[in-house]
């Protein structure tokens, strides 16, 4: 009797864990599909692709002086609550604004 | 810039997103699709923000997934940003956005920045749009970008190394290139 019950409980447990496992799989694939749909829906633009191109063509040593300016440092300092939130780097075409590292 | 910020943000709860404006894509680069591209990178990064999901499900029911209007996009983006610790948004070549969209975009960005103390924005562009930027962000910090002599020389060396017709090069020509071009550029 007692061993029969144990067996039943064992089965129920294994069923539960199987169902649980299955749910996780469903949720995660469902979520990825939804994420993909949302991403498509939000915007047709693909800035990551352009970024890869810039990264490949960039010469890492060029323009590093900008990263060392006080203006950039202050803007970047995430703990500084008083820092002005907007930084505008300007220059003529071809000076390398896109390629700052 | 994006990569430097990413290096800095690595392992911390800081989002770094980037946008590139392009003359050739002016039609599709509206204020709404630009803001959408910011949100898209946040969705890609981790958990789908709750309000974004709700807006998506609502849109899907209403008209087979119609896109958000600009005002709706601004609201959804604000809510997604609030839940972040920090966010850096880098926008390259603002002058390449169509003028109509550019003003809408700057206005929307201003609205978002005003309520998001955890947000930093980097804009790059040609000098003539400086006035426009200052209209929306009158305290924006400005940095003029021009290559240093060292930058120009490194760039020339790289280009010469990748020369597709190296036979046409001789030491004298190389020396002239390395001397004359940096001089001319600094006169510009």
Interface residues (C-beta under 8 A of the other chain):
Chain A: X31 X34 X35 X37 X38 X39 X41 X42 X43 X44 X45 X46 X47 X48 X50 X51 X54 X55 X59 X61 X62 X63 X65 X66 X67 X69 X71 X72 X74 X75 X76 X78 X81 X83 X84 X85 X86 X87 X88 X89 X90 X91 X92 X93 X95 X96 X97 X98 X100 X101
Chain B: X1 X2 X3 X4 X5 X8 X14 X17 X18 X19 X20 X22 X25 X28 X29 X32 X33 X34 X35 X36 X37 X39 X40 X41 X43 X44 X48 X52 X53 X56 X59 X65 X67 X68 X86 X92 X93 X113 X117 X119 X120 X121 X122 X123 X124 X125 X126 X127 X129 X130 X133 X137 X139 X140 X141 X142 X143 X144 X145 X146 X147 X148 X150 X151 X154 X155 X158 X188
